[in-house]
Amino acid sequence: MANSTTEKTKAAEPVSMMSVVAPAVGWLIPGAGHMIQKRWIRGGLLFVSIATLFVLGLLMQGRIYKANGGDILDILGFIGDVGAGGLYIVTLAADWGQGAIAFATADYGTKFMIVAGLLNFIAVADAYHIAIGKKQ
Amino acid sequence: MTITLNHFSAAAVFALFASIVFGITHRETTREMVKYGLYCFAMFLGGVLVAGWAMWVLRK
C-alpha cells in the first residue's frame, strides 16, 4: 500500500532539479542551460549565435522595448526582447538601445534583438527537453 | 560604436545565426543538426534572393 502510493507520487512528479534549473539558467545566459548539462559545444554555439545577434542589433542602433503595456506591437516586442534574459537586463540597466530609429538598418537592429530573444526561448525549451530526457 | 550593414549582409548574418540555433534545437544527432542548419541557411538566403528578384521583376 505504502509502496504503491510512493510510486504514484513519483509518477506524478516528473519535475527534477535540473528540469527547473536548466531552463532558468538558459534564459538568463543563452546556452548555459545546455552547458550545465555538459553539452558544451551546443551551449557555446547557442551563446555565440544569440549574443552576437543581440549585440549586433544594439550596435545597429536598434531600439529595446520596455514593459509599458501600451501598443500591442510594443508588448510583442517586449516579449521578444525579454527572451534574451541577462542580455536584456544588462541593456536596460545600462540604458542602451534608447535611440530614435533614424535609418532603415536601425530597424533591422530592433528586429535582430527581438529574434535573439525568441531564439533563446527555443534554446530554453531545448534545454528543458534535454533535462527531462526527451532529447539526448 | 555603430555598425551599418547593408540589406543583404544583414539578411546573411540573420540567416547564419538563426540557422545555427534551428539546427541545434530541432534535431537529435550532430549529423542531422549540421544538415538541418545548412538547409535552413540555404532556405533563408534562397528566399531573400527569390524575393529580391521578384521585387525587381514587379518593379519593371
N, CA and C atoms of all chains as a GROMACS GRO file, in nm:
protein
  588
    1MET      N    1   0.083  -0.120   0.000
    1MET     CA    2   0.000   0.000   0.000
    1MET      C    3   0.088   0.126   0.000
    2ALA      N    4   0.180   0.125   0.095
    2ALA     CA    5   0.270   0.241   0.105
    2ALA      C    6   0.355   0.252  -0.021
    3ASN      N    7   0.399   0.134  -0.074
    3ASN     CA    8   0.483   0.135  -0.194
    3ASN      C    9   0.408   0.191  -0.315
    4SER      N   10   0.279   0.146  -0.332
    4SER     CA   11   0.204   0.194  -0.448
    4SER      C   12   0.179   0.345  -0.439
    5THR      N   13   0.158   0.394  -0.319
    5THR     CA   14   0.138   0.539  -0.300
    5THR      C   15   0.265   0.614  -0.338
    6THR      N   16   0.380   0.559  -0.296
    6THR     CA   17   0.508   0.623  -0.328
    6THR      C   18   0.532   0.624  -0.478
    7GLU      N   19   0.499   0.509  -0.544
    7GLU     CA   20   0.518   0.501  -0.689
    7GLU      C   21   0.431   0.601  -0.762
    8LYS      N   22   0.304   0.614  -0.716
    8LYS     CA   23   0.213   0.711  -0.780
    8LYS      C   24   0.266   0.853  -0.764
    9THR      N   25   0.318   0.881  -0.646
    9THR     CA   26   0.373   1.015  -0.621
    9THR      C   27   0.489   1.041  -0.715
   10LYS      N   28   0.575   0.939  -0.732
   10LYS     CA   29   0.691   0.956  -0.822
   10LYS      C   30   0.646   0.975  -0.967
   11ALA      N   31   0.543   0.898  -1.009
   11ALA     CA   32   0.497   0.906  -1.147
   11ALA      C   33   0.436   1.042  -1.176
   12ALA      N   34   0.370   1.100  -1.076
   12ALA     CA   35   0.305   1.230  -1.096
   12ALA      C   36   0.401   1.346  -1.074
   13GLU      N   37   0.527   1.315  -1.049
   13GLU     CA   38   0.623   1.421  -1.018
   13GLU      C   39   0.745   1.411  -1.110
   14PRO      N   40   0.728   1.451  -1.238
   14PRO     CA   41   0.841   1.439  -1.330
   14PRO      C   42   0.942   1.553  -1.316
   15VAL      N   43   0.914   1.646  -1.225
   15VAL     CA   44   1.000   1.764  -1.212
   15VAL      C   45   1.127   1.728  -1.135
   16SER      N   46   1.240   1.737  -1.204
   16SER     CA   47   1.367   1.717  -1.135
   16SER      C   48   1.432   1.854  -1.115
   17MET      N   49   1.536   1.855  -1.036
   17MET     CA   50   1.606   1.981  -1.010
   17MET      C   51   1.657   2.041  -1.141
   18MET      N   52   1.716   1.954  -1.225
   18MET     CA   53   1.774   2.001  -1.350
   18MET      C   54   1.668   2.057  -1.445
   19SER      N   55   1.547   1.998  -1.443
   19SER     CA   56   1.443   2.045  -1.534
   19SER      C   57   1.393   2.185  -1.498
   20VAL      N   58   1.425   2.230  -1.379
   20VAL     CA   59   1.389   2.368  -1.339
   20VAL      C   60   1.509   2.461  -1.357
   21VAL      N   61   1.626   2.411  -1.315
   21VAL     CA   62   1.747   2.495  -1.317
   21VAL      C   63   1.794   2.523  -1.460
   22ALA      N   64   1.795   2.419  -1.544
   22ALA     CA   65   1.850   2.435  -1.680
   22ALA      C   66   1.775   2.543  -1.762
   23PRO      N   67   1.639   2.539  -1.765
   23PRO     CA   68   1.572   2.647  -1.839
   23PRO      C   69   1.595   2.785  -1.778
   24ALA      N   70   1.598   2.792  -1.645
   24ALA     CA   71   1.617   2.922  -1.579
   24ALA      C   72   1.754   2.980  -1.612
   25VAL      N   73   1.857   2.896  -1.599
   25VAL     CA   74   1.993   2.942  -1.628
   25VAL      C   75   2.007   2.971  -1.777
   26GLY      N   76   1.943   2.888  -1.860
   26GLY     CA   77   1.947   2.907  -2.005
   26GLY      C   78   1.882   3.037  -2.049
   27TRP      N   79   1.777   3.076  -1.977
   27TRP     CA   80   1.714   3.205  -2.010
   27TRP      C   81   1.806   3.321  -1.970
   28LEU      N   82   1.865   3.310  -1.851
   28LEU     CA   83   1.950   3.419  -1.801
   28LEU      C   84   2.076   3.436  -1.886
   29ILE      N   85   2.142   3.325  -1.917
   29ILE     CA   86   2.262   3.328  -2.003
   29ILE      C   87   2.237   3.233  -2.119
   30PRO      N   88   2.218   3.285  -2.239
   30PRO     CA   89   2.189   3.196  -2.353
   30PRO      C   90   2.292   3.083  -2.367
   31GLY      N   91   2.244   2.961  -2.379
   31GLY     CA   92   2.333   2.846  -2.397
   31GLY      C   93   2.378   2.782  -2.266
   32ALA      N   94   2.361   2.853  -2.154
   32ALA     CA   95   2.409   2.799  -2.027
   32ALA      C   96   2.326   2.678  -1.981
   33GLY      N   97   2.200   2.674  -2.023
   33GLY     CA   98   2.115   2.559  -1.990
   33GLY      C   99   2.168   2.430  -2.050
   34HIS      N  100   2.233   2.441  -2.166
   34HIS     CA  101   2.296   2.324  -2.228
   34HIS      C  102   2.430   2.296  -2.162
   35MET      N  103   2.503   2.403  -2.129
   35MET     CA  104   2.638   2.384  -2.073
   35MET      C  105   2.632   2.314  -1.936
   36ILE      N  106   2.534   2.348  -1.851
   36ILE     CA  107   2.530   2.282  -1.720
   36ILE      C  108   2.488   2.135  -1.732
   37GLN      N  109   2.441   2.097  -1.852
   37GLN     CA  110   2.412   1.955  -1.876
   37GLN      C  111   2.522   1.891  -1.961
   38LYS      N  112   2.636   1.957  -1.962
   38LYS     CA  113   2.758   1.908  -2.029
   38LYS      C  114   2.746   1.900  -2.181
   39ARG      N  115   2.657   1.978  -2.239
   39ARG     CA  116   2.652   1.993  -2.385
   39ARG      C  117   2.730   2.120  -2.418
   40TRP      N  118   2.861   2.110  -2.406
   40TRP     CA  119   2.946   2.229  -2.415
   40TRP      C  120   2.944   2.295  -2.552
   41ILE      N  121   2.957   2.214  -2.657
   41ILE     CA  122   2.964   2.273  -2.792
   41ILE      C  123   2.831   2.336  -2.831
   42ARG      N  124   2.723   2.262  -2.805
   42ARG     CA  125   2.590   2.316  -2.836
   42ARG      C  126   2.565   2.445  -2.758
   43GLY      N  127   2.597   2.442  -2.629
   43GLY     CA  128   2.578   2.561  -2.545
   43GLY      C  129   2.661   2.678  -2.594
   44GLY      N  130   2.786   2.651  -2.632
   44GLY     CA  131   2.874   2.757  -2.681
   44GLY      C  132   2.823   2.818  -2.810
   45LEU      N  133   2.779   2.731  -2.901
   45LEU     CA  134   2.725   2.780  -3.029
   45LEU      C  135   2.598   2.862  -3.008
   46LEU      N  136   2.513   2.816  -2.917
   46LEU     CA  137   2.390   2.891  -2.889
   46LEU      C  138   2.423   3.027  -2.829
   47PHE      N  139   2.520   3.028  -2.737
   47PHE     CA  140   2.558   3.156  -2.675
   47PHE      C  141   2.612   3.253  -2.780
   48VAL      N  142   2.706   3.204  -2.861
   48VAL     CA  143   2.767   3.291  -2.963
   48VAL      C  144   2.660   3.343  -3.059
   49SER      N  145   2.571   3.255  -3.105
   49SER     CA  146   2.469   3.295  -3.203
   49SER      C  147   2.374   3.399  -3.145
   50ILE      N  148   2.319   3.369  -3.028
   50ILE     CA  149   2.217   3.458  -2.970
   50ILE      C  150   2.280   3.589  -2.923
   51ALA      N  151   2.393   3.579  -2.855
   51ALA     CA  152   2.458   3.702  -2.804
   51ALA      C  153   2.504   3.791  -2.920
   52THR      N  154   2.562   3.730  -3.024
   52THR     CA  155   2.609   3.810  -3.138
   52THR      C  156   2.492   3.881  -3.206
   53LEU      N  157   2.382   3.808  -3.226
   53LEU     CA  158   2.265   3.869  -3.289
   53LEU      C  159   2.214   3.987  -3.205
   54PHE      N  160   2.210   3.968  -3.074
   54PHE     CA  161   2.160   4.074  -2.986
   54PHE      C  162   2.254   4.195  -2.987
   55VAL      N  163   2.385   4.168  -2.973
   55VAL     CA  164   2.483   4.279  -2.970
   55VAL      C  165   2.487   4.352  -3.104
   56LEU      N  166   2.480   4.277  -3.213
   56LEU     CA  167   2.475   4.342  -3.345
   56LEU      C  168   2.353   4.433  -3.356
   57GLY      N  169   2.241   4.386  -3.302
   57GLY     CA  170   2.120   4.469  -3.301
   57GLY      C  171   2.142   4.600  -3.227
   58LEU      N  172   2.208   4.591  -3.114
   58LEU     CA  173   2.240   4.712  -3.037
   58LEU      C  174   2.332   4.804  -3.115
   59LEU      N  175   2.436   4.744  -3.175
   59LEU     CA  176   2.534   4.825  -3.250
   59LEU      C  177   2.474   4.888  -3.376
   60MET      N  178   2.367   4.828  -3.426
   60MET     CA  179   2.298   4.886  -3.542
   60MET      C  180   2.199   4.993  -3.498
   61GLN      N  181   2.208   5.034  -3.371
   61GLN     CA  182   2.122   5.139  -3.314
   61GLN      C  183   1.976   5.093  -3.304
   62GLY      N  184   1.958   4.962  -3.283
   62GLY     CA  185   1.822   4.910  -3.264
   62GLY      C  186   1.764   4.959  -3.132
   63ARG      N  187   1.631   4.953  -3.124
   63ARG     CA  188   1.562   5.003  -3.005
   63ARG      C  189   1.519   4.886  -2.918
   64ILE      N  190   1.529   4.903  -2.787
   64ILE     CA  191   1.487   4.799  -2.693
   64ILE      C  192   1.347   4.835  -2.641
   65TYR      N  193   1.262   4.734  -2.628
   65TYR     CA  194   1.126   4.759  -2.580
   65TYR      C  195   1.118   4.743  -2.428
   66LYS      N  196   1.031   4.822  -2.367
   66LYS     CA  197   1.010   4.813  -2.222
   66LYS      C  198   0.868   4.765  -2.194
   67ALA      N  199   0.848   4.720  -2.071
   67ALA     CA  200   0.716   4.669  -2.032
   67ALA      C  201   0.624   4.785  -1.999
   68ASN      N  202   0.583   4.859  -2.101
   68ASN     CA  203   0.499   4.976  -2.072
   68ASN      C  204   0.350   4.947  -2.089
   69GLY      N  205   0.317   4.830  -2.147
   69GLY     CA  206   0.177   4.792  -2.160
   69GLY      C  207   0.096   4.880  -2.254
   70GLY      N  208   0.160   4.946  -2.347
   70GLY     CA  209   0.090   5.036  -2.438
   70GLY      C  210   0.040   4.964  -2.562
   71ASP      N  211   0.097   4.998  -2.674
   71ASP     CA  212   0.059   4.941  -2.803
   71ASP      C  213   0.086   4.790  -2.805
   72ILE      N  214  -0.002   4.716  -2.872
   72ILE     CA  215   0.012   4.569  -2.877
   72ILE      C  216   0.145   4.528  -2.942
   73LEU      N  217   0.189   4.603  -3.043
   73LEU     CA  218   0.316   4.570  -3.107
   73LEU      C  219   0.434   4.593  -3.012
   74ASP      N  220   0.421   4.695  -2.925
   74ASP     CA  221   0.525   4.719  -2.824
   74ASP      C  222   0.531   4.604  -2.724
   75ILE      N  223   0.412   4.552  -2.689
   75ILE     CA  224   0.407   4.440  -2.593
   75ILE      C  225   0.472   4.317  -2.655
   76LEU      N  226   0.441   4.292  -2.784
   76LEU     CA  227   0.501   4.176  -2.852
   76LEU      C  228   0.653   4.194  -2.864
   77GLY      N  229   0.695   4.316  -2.893
   77GLY     CA  230   0.839   4.344  -2.898
   77GLY      C  231   0.905   4.321  -2.764
   78PHE      N  232   0.836   4.361  -2.658
   78PHE     CA  233   0.889   4.340  -2.523
   78PHE      C  234   0.903   4.190  -2.493
   79ILE      N  235   0.801   4.112  -2.530
   79ILE     CA  236   0.807   3.967  -2.506
   79ILE      C  237   0.927   3.906  -2.578
   80GLY      N  238   0.948   3.950  -2.702
   80GLY     CA  239   1.064   3.900  -2.776
   80GLY      C  240   1.194   3.941  -2.711
   81ASP      N  241   1.206   4.068  -2.676
   81ASP     CA  242   1.330   4.118  -2.615
   81ASP      C  243   1.362   4.048  -2.483
   82VAL      N  244   1.259   4.028  -2.401
   82VAL     CA  245   1.281   3.975  -2.266
   82VAL      C  246   1.332   3.830  -2.272
   83GLY      N  247   1.311   3.764  -2.385
   83GLY     CA  248   1.362   3.627  -2.401
   83GLY      C  249   1.514   3.621  -2.396
   84ALA      N  250   1.580   3.732  -2.424
   84ALA     CA  251   1.727   3.733  -2.422
   84ALA      C  252   1.783   3.731  -2.280
   85GLY      N  253   1.696   3.740  -2.179
   85GLY     CA  254   1.737   3.722  -2.040
   85GLY      C  255   1.838   3.824  -1.992
   86GLY      N  256   1.956   3.775  -1.955
   86GLY     CA  257   2.059   3.862  -1.899
   86GLY      C  258   2.101   3.973  -1.994
   87LEU      N  259   2.104   3.944  -2.122
   87LEU     CA  260   2.141   4.046  -2.221
   87LEU      C  261   2.042   4.163  -2.216
   88TYR      N  262   1.914   4.128  -2.203
   88TYR     CA  263   1.810   4.231  -2.195
   88TYR      C  264   1.823   4.311  -2.065
   89ILE      N  265   1.848   4.241  -1.956
   89ILE     CA  266   1.860   4.308  -1.825
   89ILE      C  267   1.978   4.406  -1.825
   90VAL      N  268   2.092   4.360  -1.878
   90VAL     CA  269   2.211   4.446  -1.884
   90VAL      C  270   2.184   4.568  -1.973
   91THR      N  271   2.119   4.543  -2.086
   91THR     CA  272   2.089   4.653  -2.179
   91THR      C  273   2.000   4.758  -2.114
   92LEU      N  274   1.898   4.713  -2.041
   92LEU     CA  275   1.810   4.808  -1.972
   92LEU      C  276   1.886   4.882  -1.863
   93ALA      N  277   1.966   4.807  -1.786
   93ALA     CA  278   2.039   4.868  -1.674
   93ALA      C  279   2.138   4.974  -1.724
   94ALA      N  280   2.200   4.948  -1.840
   94ALA     CA  281   2.299   5.041  -1.894
   94ALA      C  282   2.235   5.152  -1.978
   95ASP      N  283   2.102   5.143  -1.992
   95ASP     CA  284   2.028   5.242  -2.069
   95ASP      C  285   2.072   5.248  -2.216
   96TRP      N  286   2.103   5.130  -2.269
   96TRP     CA  287   2.136   5.122  -2.412
   96TRP      C  288   2.009   5.098  -2.492
   97GLY      N  289   2.020   5.113  -2.622
   97GLY     CA  290   1.907   5.083  -2.711
   97GLY      C  291   1.791   5.179  -2.697
   98GLN      N  292   1.818   5.304  -2.664
   98GLN     CA  293   1.711   5.402  -2.642
   98GLN      C  294   1.698   5.503  -2.756
   99GLY      N  295   1.789   5.496  -2.853
   99GLY     CA  296   1.791   5.598  -2.957
   99GLY      C  297   1.672   5.588  -3.051
  100ALA      N  298   1.638   5.702  -3.112
  100ALA     CA  299   1.532   5.703  -3.212
  100ALA      C  300   1.584   5.637  -3.340
  101ILE      N  301   1.497   5.560  -3.406
  101ILE     CA  302   1.538   5.490  -3.528
  101ILE      C  303   1.548   5.591  -3.642
  102ALA      N  304   1.672   5.612  -3.689
  102ALA     CA  305   1.694   5.718  -3.788
  102ALA      C  306   1.717   5.664  -3.928
  103PHE      N  307   1.749   5.536  -3.941
  103PHE     CA  308   1.772   5.479  -4.075
  103PHE      C  309   1.726   5.334  -4.078
  104ALA      N  310   1.713   5.281  -4.201
  104ALA     CA  311   1.647   5.150  -4.220
  104ALA      C  312   1.716   5.038  -4.144
  105THR      N  313   1.848   5.037  -4.143
  105THR     CA  314   1.916   4.924  -4.078
  105THR      C  315   1.903   4.930  -3.926
  106ALA      N  316   1.868   5.047  -3.871
  106ALA     CA  317   1.843   5.054  -3.727
  106ALA      C  318   1.717   4.973  -3.694
  107ASP      N  319   1.621   4.975  -3.785
  107ASP     CA  320   1.502   4.892  -3.764
  107ASP      C  321   1.539   4.744  -3.771
  108TYR      N  322   1.634   4.709  -3.858
  108TYR     CA  323   1.684   4.571  -3.860
  108TYR      C  324   1.744   4.536  -3.725
  109GLY      N  325   1.815   4.630  -3.666
  109GLY     CA  326   1.876   4.607  -3.535
  109GLY      C  327   1.771   4.574  -3.430
  110THR      N  328   1.660   4.648  -3.433
  110THR     CA  329   1.550   4.621  -3.340
  110THR      C  330   1.499   4.478  -3.359
  111LYS      N  331   1.485   4.440  -3.484
  111LYS     CA  332   1.435   4.304  -3.514
  111LYS      C  333   1.539   4.198  -3.474
  112PHE      N  334   1.665   4.228  -3.492
  112PHE     CA  335   1.771   4.135  -3.451
  112PHE      C  336   1.759   4.102  -3.302
  113MET      N  337   1.735   4.206  -3.221
  113MET     CA  338   1.726   4.184  -3.076
  113MET      C  339   1.602   4.104  -3.039
  114ILE      N  340   1.491   4.132  -3.107
  114ILE     CA  341   1.368   4.056  -3.080
  114ILE      C  342   1.389   3.909  -3.118
  115VAL      N  343   1.449   3.887  -3.235
  115VAL     CA  344   1.470   3.749  -3.280
  115VAL      C  345   1.570   3.676  -3.188
  116ALA      N  346   1.672   3.748  -3.140
  116ALA     CA  347   1.766   3.686  -3.046
  116ALA      C  348   1.692   3.635  -2.923
  117GLY      N  349   1.598   3.715  -2.873
  117GLY     CA  350   1.518   3.673  -2.757
  117GLY      C  351   1.431   3.553  -2.789
  118LEU      N  352   1.368   3.555  -2.906
  118LEU     CA  353   1.281   3.443  -2.945
  118LEU      C  354   1.362   3.315  -2.966
  119LEU      N  355   1.481   3.329  -3.025
  119LEU     CA  356   1.567   3.211  -3.042
  119LEU      C  357   1.609   3.156  -2.906
  120ASN      N  358   1.629   3.246  -2.809
  120ASN     CA  359   1.666   3.198  -2.675
  120ASN      C  360   1.550   3.122  -2.610
  121PHE      N  361   1.427   3.162  -2.639
  121PHE     CA  362   1.312   3.084  -2.588
  121PHE      C  363   1.318   2.941  -2.642
  122ILE      N  364   1.353   2.928  -2.770
  122ILE     CA  365   1.363   2.794  -2.830
  122ILE      C  366   1.476   2.715  -2.762
  123ALA      N  367   1.589   2.785  -2.737
  123ALA     CA  368   1.703   2.718  -2.672
  123ALA      C  369   1.666   2.675  -2.530
  124VAL      N  370   1.588   2.757  -2.460
  124VAL     CA  371   1.542   2.722  -2.325
  124VAL      C  372   1.455   2.597  -2.329
  125ALA      N  373   1.363   2.591  -2.425
  125ALA     CA  374   1.276   2.472  -2.439
  125ALA      C  375   1.361   2.349  -2.469
  126ASP      N  376   1.465   2.366  -2.551
  126ASP     CA  377   1.554   2.253  -2.584
  126ASP      C  378   1.629   2.206  -2.459
  127ALA      N  379   1.676   2.301  -2.378
  127ALA     CA  380   1.747   2.264  -2.254
  127ALA      C  381   1.653   2.186  -2.162
  128TYR      N  382   1.526   2.227  -2.158
  128TYR     CA  383   1.428   2.156  -2.075
  128TYR      C  384   1.407   2.013  -2.126
  129HIS      N  385   1.398   1.998  -2.258
  129HIS     CA  386   1.378   1.865  -2.316
  129HIS      C  387   1.497   1.774  -2.287
  130ILE      N  388   1.615   1.830  -2.287
  130ILE     CA  389   1.734   1.750  -2.253
  130ILE      C  390   1.727   1.711  -2.105
  131ALA      N  391   1.684   1.805  -2.020
  131ALA     CA  392   1.679   1.779  -1.875
  131ALA      C  393   1.580   1.669  -1.839
  132ILE      N  394   1.467   1.663  -1.912
  132ILE     CA  395   1.367   1.560  -1.878
  132ILE      C  396   1.391   1.430  -1.956
  133GLY      N  397   1.498   1.428  -2.036
  133GLY     CA  398   1.534   1.305  -2.108
  133GLY      C  399   1.461   1.284  -2.239
  134LYS      N  400   1.387   1.386  -2.285
  134LYS     CA  401   1.313   1.372  -2.411
  134LYS      C  402   1.407   1.383  -2.530
  135LYS      N  403   1.523   1.447  -2.509
  135LYS     CA  404   1.622   1.463  -2.615
  135LYS      C  405   1.759   1.430  -2.557
  136GLN      N  406   1.848   1.385  -2.644
  136GLN     CA  407   1.982   1.347  -2.597
  136GLN      C  408   2.066   1.470  -2.566
  137MET      N  409   2.993   5.318  -3.063
  137MET     CA  410   3.024   5.240  -3.183
  137MET      C  411   2.896   5.201  -3.256
  138THR      N  412   2.899   5.220  -3.386
  138THR     CA  413   2.781   5.189  -3.467
  138THR      C  414   2.820   5.102  -3.586
  139ILE      N  415   2.737   5.006  -3.615
  139ILE     CA  416   2.760   4.921  -3.732
  139ILE      C  417   2.647   4.946  -3.831
  140THR      N  418   2.682   4.962  -3.955
  140THR     CA  419   2.580   4.978  -4.059
  140THR      C  420   2.596   4.864  -4.160
  141LEU      N  421   2.502   4.772  -4.157
  141LEU     CA  422   2.505   4.661  -4.252
  141LEU      C  423   2.410   4.693  -4.367
  142ASN      N  424   2.448   4.651  -4.487
  142ASN     CA  425   2.352   4.669  -4.596
  142ASN      C  426   2.245   4.558  -4.587
  143HIS      N  427   2.145   4.567  -4.671
  143HIS     CA  428   2.031   4.478  -4.659
  143HIS      C  429   2.071   4.331  -4.671
  144PHE      N  430   2.156   4.302  -4.770
  144PHE     CA  431   2.191   4.161  -4.792
  144PHE      C  432   2.278   4.107  -4.680
  145SER      N  433   2.376   4.186  -4.634
  145SER     CA  434   2.462   4.134  -4.527
  145SER      C  435   2.383   4.118  -4.397
  146ALA      N  436   2.286   4.206  -4.372
  146ALA     CA  437   2.201   4.190  -4.254
  146ALA      C  438   2.122   4.060  -4.264
  147ALA      N  439   2.069   4.031  -4.383
  147ALA     CA  440   1.993   3.907  -4.404
  147ALA      C  441   2.083   3.785  -4.389
  148ALA      N  442   2.208   3.796  -4.438
  148ALA     CA  443   2.302   3.683  -4.431
  148ALA      C  444   2.342   3.654  -4.286
  149VAL      N  445   2.367   3.760  -4.209
  149VAL     CA  446   2.402   3.742  -4.067
  149VAL      C  447   2.286   3.680  -3.991
  150PHE      N  448   2.168   3.733  -4.018
  150PHE     CA  449   2.047   3.678  -3.955
  150PHE      C  450   2.032   3.530  -3.990
  151ALA      N  451   2.046   3.497  -4.118
  151ALA     CA  452   2.030   3.358  -4.164
  151ALA      C  453   2.132   3.266  -4.097
  152LEU      N  454   2.256   3.312  -4.085
  152LEU     CA  455   2.361   3.230  -4.025
  152LEU      C  456   2.327   3.192  -3.881
  153PHE      N  457   2.299   3.293  -3.799
  153PHE     CA  458   2.279   3.265  -3.656
  153PHE      C  459   2.146   3.195  -3.629
  154ALA      N  460   2.041   3.233  -3.701
  154ALA     CA  461   1.913   3.164  -3.682
  154ALA      C  462   1.925   3.017  -3.724
  155SER      N  463   2.000   2.990  -3.830
  155SER     CA  464   2.017   2.852  -3.878
  155SER      C  465   2.093   2.767  -3.776
  156ILE      N  466   2.195   2.827  -3.713
  156ILE     CA  467   2.270   2.752  -3.610
  156ILE      C  468   2.176   2.711  -3.496
  157VAL      N  469   2.095   2.807  -3.449
  157VAL     CA  470   2.004   2.775  -3.338
  157VAL      C  471   1.898   2.674  -3.382
  158PHE      N  472   1.843   2.691  -3.501
  158PHE     CA  473   1.743   2.596  -3.551
  158PHE      C  474   1.803   2.455  -3.562
  159GLY      N  475   1.924   2.448  -3.616
  159GLY     CA  476   1.988   2.317  -3.633
  159GLY      C  477   2.007   2.246  -3.500
  160ILE      N  478   2.057   2.318  -3.401
  160ILE     CA  479   2.085   2.257  -3.270
  160ILE      C  480   1.956   2.216  -3.199
  161THR      N  481   1.853   2.301  -3.208
  161THR     CA  482   1.734   2.276  -3.126
  161THR      C  483   1.630   2.185  -3.193
  162HIS      N  484   1.638   2.170  -3.325
  162HIS     CA  485   1.532   2.095  -3.393
  162HIS      C  486   1.571   1.953  -3.432
  163ARG      N  487   1.694   1.912  -3.410
  163ARG     CA  488   1.736   1.778  -3.449
  163ARG      C  489   1.809   1.708  -3.334
  164GLU      N  490   1.819   1.576  -3.345
  164GLU     CA  491   1.873   1.495  -3.235
  164GLU      C  492   2.024   1.473  -3.245
  165THR      N  493   2.070   1.424  -3.360
  165THR     CA  494   2.212   1.389  -3.371
  165THR      C  495   2.292   1.503  -3.435
  166THR      N  496   2.423   1.497  -3.414
  166THR     CA  497   2.509   1.604  -3.466
  166THR      C  498   2.500   1.614  -3.618
  167ARG      N  499   2.501   1.500  -3.684
  167ARG     CA  500   2.493   1.499  -3.831
  167ARG      C  501   2.364   1.564  -3.881
  168GLU      N  502   2.253   1.527  -3.816
  168GLU     CA  503   2.123   1.584  -3.855
  168GLU      C  504   2.119   1.734  -3.826
  169MET      N  505   2.183   1.774  -3.715
  169MET     CA  506   2.186   1.917  -3.681
  169MET      C  507   2.257   1.997  -3.789
  170VAL      N  508   2.373   1.945  -3.834
  170VAL     CA  509   2.450   2.015  -3.938
  170VAL      C  510   2.370   2.023  -4.067
  171LYS      N  511   2.310   1.910  -4.104
  171LYS     CA  512   2.232   1.906  -4.229
  171LYS      C  513   2.114   2.003  -4.223
  172TYR      N  514   2.043   2.003  -4.111
  172TYR     CA  515   1.926   2.089  -4.100
  172TYR      C  516   1.967   2.237  -4.093
  173GLY      N  517   2.079   2.264  -4.025
  173GLY     CA  518   2.129   2.401  -4.018
  173GLY      C  519   2.164   2.454  -4.157
  174LEU      N  520   2.233   2.371  -4.235
  174LEU     CA  521   2.268   2.410  -4.372
  174LEU      C  522   2.142   2.429  -4.458
  175TYR      N  523   2.045   2.340  -4.438
  175TYR     CA  524   1.919   2.350  -4.513
  175TYR      C  525   1.849   2.483  -4.481
  176CYS      N  526   1.840   2.515  -4.351
  176CYS     CA  527   1.775   2.641  -4.310
  176CYS      C  528   1.849   2.761  -4.369
  177PHE      N  529   1.984   2.757  -4.363
  177PHE     CA  530   2.062   2.869  -4.415
  177PHE      C  531   2.036   2.888  -4.564
  178ALA      N  532   2.034   2.776  -4.637
  178ALA     CA  533   2.008   2.784  -4.781
  178ALA      C  534   1.868   2.837  -4.809
  179MET      N  535   1.771   2.794  -4.730
  179MET     CA  536   1.633   2.841  -4.749
  179MET      C  537   1.620   2.990  -4.718
  180PHE      N  538   1.685   3.033  -4.610
  180PHE     CA  539   1.681   3.176  -4.575
  180PHE      C  540   1.739   3.261  -4.688
  181LEU      N  541   1.862   3.225  -4.729
  181LEU     CA  542   1.928   3.306  -4.832
  181LEU      C  543   1.859   3.291  -4.966
  182GLY      N  544   1.815   3.170  -4.997
  182GLY     CA  545   1.741   3.148  -5.121
  182GLY      C  546   1.614   3.232  -5.124
  183GLY      N  547   1.544   3.236  -5.011
  183GLY     CA  548   1.422   3.316  -5.001
  183GLY      C  549   1.449   3.464  -5.023
  184VAL      N  550   1.561   3.511  -4.967
  184VAL     CA  551   1.599   3.652  -4.985
  184VAL      C  552   1.624   3.681  -5.133
  185LEU      N  553   1.699   3.591  -5.198
  185LEU     CA  554   1.732   3.613  -5.339
  185LEU      C  555   1.608   3.607  -5.428
  186VAL      N  556   1.522   3.507  -5.402
  186VAL     CA  557   1.399   3.494  -5.481
  186VAL      C  558   1.310   3.617  -5.461
  187ALA      N  559   1.294   3.659  -5.335
  187ALA     CA  560   1.210   3.777  -5.307
  187ALA      C  561   1.269   3.902  -5.373
  188GLY      N  562   1.402   3.912  -5.368
  188GLY     CA  563   1.468   4.028  -5.430
  188GLY      C  564   1.444   4.034  -5.580
  189TRP      N  565   1.462   3.920  -5.646
  189TRP     CA  566   1.439   3.916  -5.791
  189TRP      C  567   1.292   3.937  -5.824
  190ALA      N  568   1.203   3.881  -5.741
  190ALA     CA  569   1.058   3.900  -5.764
  190ALA      C  570   1.022   4.048  -5.757
  191MET      N  571   1.080   4.119  -5.660
  191MET     CA  572   1.050   4.264  -5.650
  191MET      C  573   1.107   4.339  -5.769
  192TRP      N  574   1.225   4.292  -5.816
  192TRP     CA  575   1.287   4.359  -5.934
  192TRP      C  576   1.197   4.341  -6.056
  193VAL      N  577   1.140   4.218  -6.071
  193VAL     CA  578   1.051   4.191  -6.185
  193VAL      C  579   0.924   4.274  -6.174
  194LEU      N  580   0.867   4.279  -6.054
  194LEU     CA  581   0.742   4.355  -6.035
  194LEU      C  582   0.763   4.503  -6.061
  195ARG      N  583   0.882   4.552  -6.029
  195ARG     CA  584   0.908   4.695  -6.043
  195ARG      C  585   0.927   4.734  -6.190
  196LYS      N  586   0.967   4.635  -6.273
  196LYS     CA  587   0.995   4.667  -6.415
  196LYS      C  588   0.870   4.706  -6.493
   0.00000   0.00000   0.00000
